[in-house]
Amino acid sequence: MANKQQLHELIERLPEDEIPTVYRLLAGLLADPLWLASVTAAVDDEPYPAQQQARDAEAQAAINAGAGISHEEILREFGMK
């Protein structure tokens, strides 16, 4: 795991023209805890059962065949268009 001293050493090695980019990145990390939590979260290890995979493949095939309700139709149905 990196520590602050290692981070300082990397910063010292940065080319001057990269400093604004790194600054924005670090500022973003500090300003958006949700983004930070999402990029440091553990990998989802929940099983993906064969039955669910089959249902998902069936749904994707239906979408590819043009079945289903379009986005435009949903917007109209809810009076949003």
Contacts in CASP RR format, 6 or more apart in sequence:
PFRMAT RR
TARGET T0000
AUTHOR 0000-0000-0000
METHOD contacts of the structure
MODEL  1
MANKQQLHELIERLPEDEIPTVYRLLAGLLADPLWLASVTAAVDDEPYPA
QQQARDAEAQAAINAGAGISHEEILREFGMK
11 22 0 8 1.000
14 22 0 8 1.000
28 35 0 8 1.000
29 35 0 8 1.000
29 36 0 8 1.000
62 68 0 8 1.000
69 77 0 8 1.000
72 81 0 8 1.000
75 81 0 8 1.000
END
